[in-house]
Amino acid sequence: MIAHLKGVVASTGIDHAVIEVAGVGYLVGASARTLAALPPVGEACLVHTELLVGEDFLRLVGFAGAAERDWFRLLTGVQGVGARVALAILSALEPSDLSRAVMAQDKATVARANGVGPKLAERIVRELKDKVGGVALGPAAAAQAVPAGAGADAVSALLNLGFRPAEASAAVAAAEEELGASAGLDALVRLALRKAAK
């Protein structure tokens, strides 16, 4: 599993970027929002990633932030939403706007994305409502829900284990509060798992 790439922007295209890490260029698909957030070609960047594995392909998808990556995972878990449609939704809506639309069951907002019809939009808001029910909204909550560094990696680890985004964020936040800001990834994940199990 490739959690993120830290390197230099080698080039960008309409729906992808090439990130060079230690002399290797990684082609990563990305939403328009992520591509706009990347620094200019030749500058350093950190891109959160999701590795898609199919019968005859391996594909990396990149995200400017962990919240966008988490939403990509949620969206592609909905029947009928593939990587291309999920990226179209994330190009049209910020994670906070998507959260509000799902919580309000606002299928019209979700349907603004290219390739998303009314029926698919309705399925998305219906299936994801319970999964984002505990995600707080607003700038302060968003900052809390997307920890940086080891915290972000710990949240990612819990998500990979099947925890919901709200559960993972809350458990890691509690672990960080107890261990302090300098806590390592292993210690954070161990304590967060214990917190989440309570």
N, C-alpha and C positions, 0 to 999 in steps of 0.2 A: 504494500500500500504506500503510495506517495502522498504525504499529507500536505506538503508545500514545496515550492521551488524558490530559492533565493539566488538571484543572479542578475543578469543584465538584459534589458529589452533589446533583442537583436533586430526584430522587425514586427510590424503589425499588419493585419489584413482586415477585411470586412467583418469576419467572424472568428478571427484567431490572432494569436500572437506567438512569436518564437522567443522563448526565454533561454538565454545561454547560461549554463551552469558548468563551470570547470571545463570549458571547451566543447560541451555537448549542447546542441540546440534542441530544446523540447518544444514541439508544436502543441499549443494548448488552445482548445476551442474556448470562446468566451462570449459573454453577453456584451451588448453595446455599452452598458453601464461600466462594466469592468474595463473594457478597452479604453473608454474615456478617462478612467481613473489611473491608468498606467502612466508612468513618467515617459518622457521622450526617449526615442531610440538611443542606445548607448548609456543610459542611466540605470542605476541599480534599482531592483524592485523585489518585493516578496509577494508571491501569488499562492493563495490557498488552492489546493487541487482535489479533484475527484477522478479516480481512474475507472473508466468504463471498460468492462471486459465482455466481449461477445464471442460467438462461435469462431468468427474469422477476423476479429479486429481487437486492438487495444487502443483506447483513445483517452487522452488527458483533457479535462475541462478545468479551466482556471477561473478564480474569483478574486476580486479585490479585497473581500473581507470574509470572515468565517460565517457571518450571518447569511450572506448570499449563498455560500456553499451549503449551509444547513437547509435553506429553502429549496435549493436544487434537489437535495436528497428527498425532502418531503414531496415535492412536486412529481419527481419521477417515480414515486411510490404509488401514485394514482394511476389507475388503469387508463390507457389511452394517452398518457403524457410521457413522451420520449425526451431524450436530451435536447433535441432541437426546439420542441415546444416549450420546455422548461426554460431554456435560454431566452426564447422570445418573450416569455412572461417576465423574466428577470430584467430584460432590456426595457420593458414598458413600465415596470413598477419597482420601486425601491422595496427592500424587505419590510420596512415599517408600514408602507402603504399596502403591501400584500397581507400583512398581519391584520390590519384594520379591515380590509375587504373580506377576509375569511371570517373574522369574528362577527362582522355585521351581515354575513351571508350576502355580500354585494357581488353577485355574479356579473353584473354589467361592467364593473371596474376590471375584473379579471378578463372579461371577453374583449377588452381593448387591445390585448396582445395579438400579434399576427398568428394566424393558425388556430386560434381558440374560438370555437363557436359557442352559442348559448348552452347547449347540452353539456359540453365538456367543462365550461366555466361553472355550471351548476354542480357537476360531479366534484370538481376541485374544492369548491367552498364547503360542500357537504361533507366530503371525506376528511378534509383537513381541520375542520372546526375543533374536533376533540383533541387533535394533536397539537394545536397551538393555543388551546384554552388557557394554559398557565403562563403564556408568554406575555409579559407586561409591555405596554406601549408607551411611547413618548421618548424624548431625547435622553433623559436620565436613565430610564429603564433600558434603552437600547445600549447605552454605554456599559451598563452593568451586565447586560446579557451577552456582550461580546468581549470577553476578557482578552488580554494580549499575552503574547509569549507562551510560557508554560501553561498558563490558564486556558488559552485558546486550544492548545494541543490536548489538554486534559479533557476539555469539553468534547473535542473531536473523538477522543478515545472512547468516552462514554456513549456518544452517539453511535459509534461503530459497534458497540456492544448491545445496541437496541434501545437505549434510553431515549425518551422524548427530549426535544431541545430545552424545554422549560425545566425538566427534572435534572438534566445534565448541567445546565447553567447554575441552578440553585445549589446543587451538590458541590460543584467546583468552587462557587463563591464562598460557601460555608467552610470548605477545606482551606481556601486561601486565607480566610479571616483567622482561622485557628493556627495555621502554619506560618503566616507572614508572607510578604510579597516576594521574598527571595527563595521560596520553596521550589524544589526541583520537580520535574514532571512525574517521576515514579512515586514520590511521596504524595503529590497532589492526587494522582489517580487512585492510589490505595485508600487514602482518607475519603475521597469523594465517593468511592464505591461503598464504603462503610456508611457514610451519611445517607446515600441514596437508598440503602437497604433498610434503613430505620423506618 
